Amino acid sequence: MGGKKWFGAVAVFLPATAVAQQAQPWPDLYVTKPVAKGWTASGEGIFRVADDRRASQLETRVQIGRQLSKRVTVWAGWVHSNNYIPHAPNTVENQAVEQLNWTVGAVSHLRLLARTRLEQRFISNADDTSWRFRQQIRLVYGFGGPRAPGAVLWTEPFFALNRTTAQHQTLDQLRTFAGLTIPVSSKADVEFGYLNQRIYRANDHLVNHAIPLIVNYRF
């Protein structure tokens, strides 16, 4: 009995662990269209489907991009997210976004890419603007020519740049993905795989296992 009491006392101070769950489907449609020389418009819709214990999210994104060189494109845009929270009021988040896409380099069939994103977050249950920085590092290994299937590996930490009622931790979350990209036509390709999402909170962290299915279409 003494051992059980000691274990129970220790358990009170341990962070809560993630609840067992099924993988979440994350369907994603991303479209781009040139609108002028050096300019591209993009639109994206993502539905992150969770279970009855975790929040689901519908996110839409529109951006305009300017190509500065063959390797660098800058973007600006707006994001709207509806968060569906089980057994609690739903929330809405809007973001102004600035983004830099950079092709760092390539060696044979292996390419290294980077995406830097700055977000100003306007969250329905928070009074102040939350500033967040995201840095994605992406590796793509092509199995053949430019339109051949490839393997994709990326990681993306999210860092809170200020403290608000909606942002409490410097490391806000970490996403890591491994999967495949497969061309399905001259204008479209499909990317799918496994994504691990860790959301950091004051006393513990939440882990989501997701299966993104991303359709990229170029007009």
C-alpha positions in Angstrom: 0.0 0.0 0.0 2.9 2.4 0.8 4.2 2.0 -2.7 0.8 2.7 -4.2 0.4 5.9 -2.2 3.9 7.1 -3.2 3.1 6.4 -6.9 -0.2 8.3 -6.6 1.5 11.3 -5.0 4.1 11.5 -7.7 1.5 11.1 -10.5 -0.2 14.3 -9.3 3.0 16.3 -10.3 3.6 14.6 -13.7 2.4 16.2 -16.9 -0.6 14.7 -18.5 0.3 12.4 -21.4 -1.4 12.4 -24.8 -4.7 10.5 -25.1 -4.6 7.5 -27.4 -6.2 8.5 -30.7 -6.7 7.5 -34.3 -4.8 9.4 -37.0 -6.5 12.6 -38.1 -7.2 13.1 -41.8 -6.1 16.5 -43.0 -7.4 17.0 -46.6 -5.8 20.1 -48.2 -6.3 21.8 -51.6 -3.7 24.3 -52.7 -4.0 26.2 -56.0 -1.8 28.7 -57.7 -2.2 30.9 -60.8 0.2 33.5 -62.4 -1.6 36.9 -62.5 1.2 39.0 -64.0 4.9 38.8 -64.9 6.6 37.7 -61.7 3.4 37.6 -59.7 1.4 34.6 -58.5 -1.9 34.3 -56.5 -2.6 31.3 -54.3 -5.5 29.9 -52.4 -5.7 27.0 -49.9 -8.4 25.2 -48.0 -7.5 22.8 -45.2 -9.8 20.7 -43.0 -8.1 19.2 -40.0 -10.5 16.5 -38.8 -10.1 15.4 -35.1 -12.2 13.3 -32.8 -14.7 14.2 -30.0 -11.9 15.0 -27.6 -9.8 17.4 -29.7 -10.5 20.5 -31.8 -11.1 20.2 -35.5 -10.2 23.2 -37.8 -11.2 24.6 -41.1 -8.6 27.0 -42.5 -8.7 29.1 -45.7 -5.7 31.0 -46.9 -5.2 33.5 -49.8 -1.8 35.0 -50.7 -0.1 37.0 -53.4 3.5 36.3 -54.3 6.3 38.1 -56.0 9.2 36.2 -57.4 12.5 38.0 -56.7 14.7 35.5 -58.4 14.7 31.9 -59.5 15.2 30.8 -55.9 13.3 33.4 -53.8 9.6 34.3 -53.7 8.0 36.6 -51.1 4.3 36.3 -50.2 1.7 38.3 -48.2 -1.8 37.1 -47.4 -4.7 36.5 -45.1 -5.8 33.4 -43.2 -9.2 32.6 -41.6 -9.7 29.6 -39.3 -12.7 28.2 -37.6 -11.9 26.0 -34.6 -14.5 23.5 -33.6 -13.8 22.6 -29.9 -15.7 19.6 -28.4 -17.8 20.6 -25.4 -16.7 24.2 -25.5 -17.5 27.4 -27.5 -15.9 27.5 -31.0 -13.3 30.1 -31.7 -12.3 32.0 -34.8 -8.8 33.1 -35.7 -7.7 35.5 -38.5 -4.1 36.1 -39.5 -2.1 38.6 -41.5 0.9 36.6 -43.0 4.2 37.5 -44.5 6.2 34.6 -46.0 9.6 33.9 -47.8 10.1 30.8 -49.9 13.7 30.0 -50.7 15.3 27.2 -52.7 18.5 26.7 -50.7 20.2 24.3 -53.0 20.3 20.9 -54.7 22.7 18.0 -54.9 21.8 15.5 -57.6 18.2 14.5 -56.9 18.1 16.0 -53.5 16.7 19.5 -52.9 16.7 21.6 -49.8 14.0 24.3 -49.4 13.0 26.7 -46.7 9.8 28.6 -45.8 9.9 31.4 -43.3 6.6 32.7 -42.1 5.6 35.6 -39.8 2.0 35.7 -38.5 0.0 38.4 -36.7 -2.8 36.4 -35.1 -6.2 37.9 -34.2 -8.0 35.3 -32.0 -11.6 35.7 -30.9 -11.0 35.0 -27.2 -7.8 37.1 -26.9 -7.5 40.8 -26.5 -4.0 41.4 -27.9 -2.4 40.5 -31.3 -0.3 37.4 -31.0 2.9 37.4 -33.1 4.3 34.1 -34.2 7.3 33.0 -36.2 7.5 29.7 -38.2 10.5 28.2 -40.0 10.0 25.1 -42.2 13.0 23.2 -43.5 12.1 20.8 -46.3 14.0 18.0 -48.1 12.7 16.5 -51.3 14.4 13.5 -53.0 13.2 13.0 -56.6 13.3 9.4 -57.9 13.8 10.5 -61.5 13.3 13.6 -63.6 11.6 16.8 -62.6 8.1 15.3 -62.9 8.9 12.0 -61.1 7.6 10.9 -57.7 9.7 12.0 -54.7 10.2 11.5 -51.0 9.5 14.5 -48.7 10.7 15.2 -45.2 10.2 18.4 -43.4 10.1 19.9 -39.9 8.6 23.2 -38.7 8.8 24.8 -35.3 6.4 27.6 -34.3 7.8 30.3 -31.9 5.6 32.8 -30.1 7.2 36.3 -30.2 5.1 37.8 -27.5 2.9 36.7 -24.6 -0.9 37.1 -24.8 -3.9 35.3 -23.3 -3.7 33.0 -26.3 0.1 32.5 -26.4 1.9 31.3 -23.3 5.0 29.3 -24.5 7.9 30.4 -26.6 7.9 27.1 -28.4 4.3 27.0 -29.5 4.3 23.8 -31.5 6.4 21.5 -33.7 5.3 19.7 -36.8 7.3 17.0 -38.5 6.3 15.2 -41.8 7.5 12.3 -43.8 5.8 11.2 -47.0 5.6 11.1 -50.8 4.8 13.5 -53.6 3.4 12.1 -56.8 2.6 14.0 -60.0 -0.8 13.1 -61.4 -0.8 15.5 -64.4 1.3 18.3 -65.9 -0.6 20.7 -63.6 -1.2 18.7 -60.5 0.5 16.6 -57.9 -0.5 14.9 -54.7 1.4 14.8 -51.4 0.6 12.5 -48.6 2.2 10.9 -45.6 2.4 11.0 -41.8 2.6 14.3 -39.7 3.4 14.5 -36.0 2.1 17.6 -34.4 3.2 18.6 -30.8 1.4 21.5 -29.2 3.2 22.8 -26.1 1.2 24.0 -23.1 2.0 25.3 -19.7 2.3 21.9 -17.9 2.3 19.3 -20.7 2.0 18.9 -24.5 -0.6 17.5 -26.8 0.4 15.1 -29.6 -1.7 14.8 -32.8 -1.1 12.1 -35.4 -2.2 13.3 -38.8 -2.4 12.0 -42.4 -2.3 15.0 -44.7 -3.6 14.5 -48.3 -2.5 17.6 -50.2 -3.6 18.3 -53.8 -1.4 21.0 -55.5 -3.0 22.4 -58.6 -1.4 25.0 -60.9 -3.6 26.9 -63.4 
